[in-house]
């Protein structure tokens, strides 16, 4: 087996198989009607039947929700964890997950955590009417949107379909939540349920017992979309304490989902570790200009404006980050980043992370996930395409020959002039 000589060789001849899938997703769970002050006023008037628009009566709902969360942990026998500053929540999750899997369980809540975090919320402030002919400057309550440090409840759980995930609730009205899940873990469970034999890699597939199962797994990854994610949320909202009463939900105060962050990954399993090392040696040496506007426009297929009027926002840069001896390549465009690294010395991993869907004129609602998949997966492929072309001398030579060589007609006559020919070069030099 020969060693690869270029990036193109690694991708074309030394890749055993490849899987592209939705990776990690961080979702905003919210009630649309309660994200602005007027909506809060309407809730207080209609649902609570109170004449004065104030957030003070909402405190009772908050106390009841906090009590229900503590009662849930006690009744279910779920550990309660108070996070401290600087503590990694994922480390605690993995500790509880190890015990959970050792017990043979496949679904349930690992633990309930509590932490104080800064978030947007609504408060009531005192204002006074202007002292005019028909007003005497009396005080009145006014609801305003502000920020504050309040308690958040983390429910770390394992789902039979999605694997480990967490759902985080703000303890203050309107009780916005965050949902974090992993599409690769979902794909692993779907493959296991279908009877496909495979060896798992951290957040990926390492190998398959039957090589033909790669296409089956890829087809499963392609089916993950808004319906499955919405079903996950509804399933667990019915199992854990819900801040809104059945009457509120019947009145239309139901949670919706929007996308805060989405990762789209392409994992290419390599035949040998040396193939990945050769790939990154050449990429890091010759592709440090990928972050330039002209190169970024090729990767994301977007037009970059660099003039004084309405320039494209964001920093355009390429970063090479080394952790230990494993380098990773980062290309930035606005709020989007493409990360490329040698995963566990066995696979080439390319990930596009979208932190703001508006960068591509796409809405944030979960229903826009298929359009975001198109952007993310295409960016991964286009980055590899740029790298392959820049590192493939043979392909560049073929293109140069096709453009510059004379064309021989049916009669045998030669049309055109060979630009690279010695006579043309000498003639051009004499004219200069």
N, C-alpha and C positions, 0 to 999 in steps of 0.2 A: 504494500500500500504506500503510495507516494505521499509526500507532504504537500499541503496546499501552498501555492506560491503567491496568491493574491486573495483579496476579500471575495472576489467573484468565485474563486475555487472553493473557498470555505462554504459559501452559501449554496453553490450549485452541486458540488461533488462530495462534500463531507458532512452534509446534514442528513441525519437518519430519518427524522420526521419533524413536523412542526404543527403546533396547535396555537390558534389565536382565540382569545376569549376575553370577556369582560373580567377585569380584575377587581380591585377594591372599589367600593362605592360608598360615599358619605352623603346621606340624603337628609333633607330638611323635612320634618313632619309638622304640619301646622294646620290651623283652621283659617281658611282664607278670609272669612268675614271679621276675624278678630285681630287683624294685623295693623289696624289703624284706629285712631281715637274714636271716630264716629261709630265704628263697629262695636266698640266697647260700650259706648253710650246706649246703642240699640239693644245690646244684650242685657244691660242693667234694667232698661225700661221694659222690654218685652218678656224676657225669661224670668227675671227676678221680681218684676212688677213693682219696681221702686220708682218714686217720682224724681229723686235727686240722683244725677249722674255722678257717682263717686266710686272709687275702687275699694273703699272701706268694707262694703258688704262682701267683696270677693275674698276677704281674709278668711271667712268661715269655710269657703270651698277649699282654700289652700290648706287649712288645718285638717280638714277631713281627708284630703288627698294624702297628706303626709302621714296621718294616722293609718290610713288604709295600706300604705306602702310598708310601714313597720309591721302591721298585722299580717300582711301577706308573707313577709319573711319568717315570722314566727309560725304561722299555720303550715307553711310548706317546708319548714325545716331548712330554710335557705340561709347560709351565712350572711351576716351583715358586716360590711367593711366601710370604715371611715377613712377615706384617702387622706394622706398627708402631703404636704408640699414636697415636690421633687420625686414622688413615688411613681414608678411606671405602672400604669394600669394593666398593660399587656402582660407584664411579668406575673402579676397576681392572677390574671385570667388563666395563664398557662399552668400555674400551680393547681388551681381548682379543676382545670380541664383534665389534668393527668389523673387525679383521683376519680373524676366523673367517668372517664373512659375505663379505668381499672375496675370499676363496679359493674361494667357491662351495660350501662345505660346509653341510650341513643338520642334522647331528647329531654330537655328540662332546663331550669334556671340554675346557673352555677352559683351566683351570689348577687346580692344587691349592694351597690356601693353608693356612698354619698360624698359629694365634694362641693366646695364653694367656688363658683366661677362667675365671671363677668358676662352679662347678657343684656339684651334689650328687653325692657319691660315698661309697664304703664304705672304712673303715679298720679295722685290727685294733689293739686296745688291750690292755694287760696288766692283768689283774685277779687278785685273790687270793681263795682260799676263806677263809671265816671260821674262826677257830681255835676249833673246838668239839671234842667228844669224839672224833668220827670224822674230823676234818679238821685238817690241820696248817698251813693258810695257804699252800699252794703256789700259784705263779702259773699262770694259764691264759689262752689267747687268747680274745678276745671281739670279734665283729664289730659295729661301730656305724656308723650313717649320719651323715655330716658333710658339710662343704663344703671346697673347696679350689680353688686356681688350677692348672689343668692344660692341656696342649696339646689343641687341637681342630683337626681337619682339615676344611677347606672344599673340597668338590668342586663347582666351578661348571661347569655343562654346558648344552648345548642339546639339547632333545629334538625329534624330528620332529613330535610332536603338541602338546607343551606349550610349546615354545620355551625361553627361558632359565629356569633354575631352579638352586637349589643344595641340596646335601645335606651337612650338617655332622655329623661324628662326634666324640664325646668319645673321647680316646685311652685312658681308664681304664675298667676294668670297672664296670658292665655295658655300656659302649659305647652309651649312649643317643645318639640322633641327632635332628636337626631337618631337616625338609623344607619348603622355601619355593617356592611356585609361583604362577602368575597365570592365573586363569580367562579373562580377556579375551584373553590371548595364545593360549590354547587355542582360543577361538572364532575368532580370525583365521585360524589354520592350518586349522581345519575348513572355514571358508568358502572359503579358497583351494583346498583340495583338492576341494571340490564345484564349482569353476569359477565361483564368484560374484565378479563384478568389484566392487571397493570401493577407497576411499581410506582409508588407516589414519590414525587420530589416536592420539596417545600414550595407550596403554592404553584405546583405544576405536575406534569406527568413525566416520569423518568424513562419508562419503557412499557411495552405491551407484549403480552404472551402471543397474541396473534397480530402481526403487523397490519393486517387488513382492518383491524378495529380502529385505526387512527381516523379513518373517514367517518365512522360511526360516532366517535367522540366529538369530532369537529361539528357534525350535524347537531349533536346535543348542545354544544356551546352556542351555536347559532340560534337556538330556540329560546335562550334566556332573554327575557324582555320585561316590559312594564307589568304584564299580567302576573308573572311569577313573583315579582318583587312586591306588588300591591297585595297579593294573597298572603305573603309572609307577614306583612304589617298587620293585616286584618286578623290573621290567625292569633297573633300574640297580643294584640290589643284586647281580644276577648278573654285572654288568660290572666293578664296582669291587671292591677288596679287602674281604672280609667278615670281621669279627672272630670270628665263630663258625664252627666246623668243620661239615662235613656231618653228622658224628655228633651234634653238638649240636642241629642243626636237626631231624634225624630224631627226636631225643628230645623234641621239642616246644619247644625254645628258639628261637622264631621271632619276628621283629619284628611288632608291631602298631602301629596309628596312632590317635592322638587329636588333637583340635583345640585348639590353643593360642590362635589368633587367626584370625578369618574376616571378610572384608569383602564386602559385598553392594552392588553399585552400580546406579544407574539413570542412564543418560546420555540426555539429551534434546537433540538437535541443533536449534539455533535458526536461524531464517531470516536474521537479521542480528545483529551484535554489540550493537547498541543495545537489542535486546530483553532480552538478559541484564543489561545495565546497569540498565535500568528495573526489572527483577525485583529485583535486589539493593538498589537504592535504597529500594524500598518495603518489602522484607522486613526490612532492617536497621533502618529507621526505626520500624516498627510491630510487630516480632516479637521484641523483646528479652526478652519475658516467656516465651518458649517453654521456658526451663529451669525455670520454676516447677513445683512438684509437680502442680498441677491441669492444667497444659498438657502436661507429660511423660506423665501418665496417658492423655491423649488420643492422643498419638503412638504410645506403645508398648502401648496397650490393657491397662495394668496398674494395679492398685489401689495407691495410695501411702498408707502409714501414717505419720502424723506425730506420734503420741502418744508418751508417755514409755515405754510398754511395747512392745517389739518394733517400733521404727520401721524404715522401709525404709532400709537403709544407702546411703551414697553422697552426693555433693554434687549438688544440682540447680541448674544454672546454664546461662546462655547466654553464649557468647563470640564476639566478632567479632575475627578476626585478619586483619591486613592485611600482605601481603608485597608490597612495591613499591606498586602501585596496584590489586592484585587482592584484594578482601575475601573472606573465607570465614566462614560461620556454623557454629558448633559447639553442639550440644545434648547434654548428658551425662545419663545415667541409669545409676546404679551404675557398672559397669565398661564400659558400652557408650556409644559416641559416634556421633552422626550429624553428618557434615560435608557442607556444601553450598557449592559455589563455582562460579565462571564458568570453565570449563575452556578454556584457550587462547583466550579471547574468542569462542568459537564454540558452546559447549554448556553446558547446565545440568547439573551433576553432583551427585547426592545419594548419599552413601555411608554405610552403617551398618556400624560395626566392632564386633564382639562379641569381647571379651577374656576373658570367663568365661561359658561356656554355663550354668553353675549359676544365673546371675541369672534365667534363664527356666525353671528346673527341667528342664533338658535335659542329658543325659549328654554326656561329652566324646568318646566313641568316634566314629570316622568314620562309622559307620552312622547317626548322628543328624544327618548333614548335611542331609537333606531337611527335617527339623523346623526347623533353624536357618535354612534358606533362607526358610521361611515367615515366621519372625520378622523377618529382615532386610529382605526385599522389602516386607513389609507395613508396616514402620516407615517406609520411604522414601515409600510411597504415602500413608500417614496424615499424615506431615509436610506433604507438598504439599497434602493435603486441608485441613488446618488453616489453612495459609497462604492457600489460595484462598478459603475461607469468610470469613476475616478481612479480605480485600481485595476482596470482591465486593459492593458496595452493592446492586446489582440483586437478587442472590440473597437478601440479607438483607431487602430490602423485600418480595419475594414471600412469604417465610416469615412476616414480620410481618403482612402483609395476610391470608394464609390463616388465621392463628391468631385475629386480632382482628375481622375483618369479620363482620357478621351473615350468617346462613345464610338464603337464600330458599327456602322450601318449594315443592312443586308447585302449591299453591293460591295462591302469591304472597305468603304471610304471611312476616313477618320474625321469625326466631328469634335471640335473643341481642342484645347491645348492643355497638355499636362503641366499644371502649375508648378509641380514639384520637380519638373525636369531640369537638367543642368543648363540647357540653352536658355530657357526662360529665366532662370536665376541669374545667369551671366548677363543677359540682355538688360534685366532690371537693374543690375549693379552698374552697368555702363551709363544708363540713363540717370542714375542718381549722381 
